[in-house]
Amino acid sequence: MAAPATAPRPGAALPPLVDQAERLIALGVHALAGLSADEVRDAVGHLAHDAPDGGLLAVHPRLAPPSVLAPLTRLGDKEGFVVVDMEDVDRFEPIEGLVLPEGPLYVVTDVDRGDDLANWSPDEALPEFERRDRTPLVLGEGIHWALQTPDVVERNHCYMTIGSRLRKDEGRLDARTPAVWISNGTGRDGKERRGAPKVGWCWAGNRHTWLGFASGARRVGTPTG
């Protein structure tokens, strides 16, 4: 009996890095990050030597934080937003052991939406990534993915970015874990935002059937020194 065909993994059809760079430039991300268009193109030229095809281009969050990127996402004519009770979104940082490349731009290889982990909790998914030798996306990377391929944010198939967490003053982790999904236009989102891409959060111990966990294989930065 033949094995059933599998659908292409979300993210497999990311544009080439040079096209992703032009997309970011067209959106004005380079200017928001304090970079020139030529600096972006230059960095991508270097990255293309070491990053395999199909990777996700990201601007370092110290230059382009999530609060700046989220409003640039679109689904149809609906503009993306950050939920009102996540005003501290830019304070979410990479989890312990996750180190971002130092340069202004870098590439995350082999990104995956993690649909097979839907209905897992963040607390359960993180050790699973360690077993699979995968790295969870940080929130900024998850937003970059939505900027490049908006349909990766799909009704009933959205994703968490558990590579980002907020560390409290006493060293404990805040229980919220960030995610990218689609607003239903309820509550404080407002009816006018129904169908808009949304940066929100879920509790680290909760499960959601419609949220996977976005991850990559590794991060590739520009050479230093």
Secondary structure, DSSP 8 states (H G I E B T S, - for coil): ---------TTTT---HHHHHHHHHHHTHHHHTT--HHHHHHHHHHHHHHS-TT-EEEE-TTTS-HHHHGGG-EETTEE-EE-TT-TTGGG-EE-TT----SSSEEEE-S-B--GGGTT--HHHHHHHHHHHT-EE--HHHHHHHHHH-GGGSBTTBEEE-TTEE-B-TTS-B-SEEEEEEE--S-GGG-GGGTT-EEEEEEETT---TTEEE-EES-EEE----
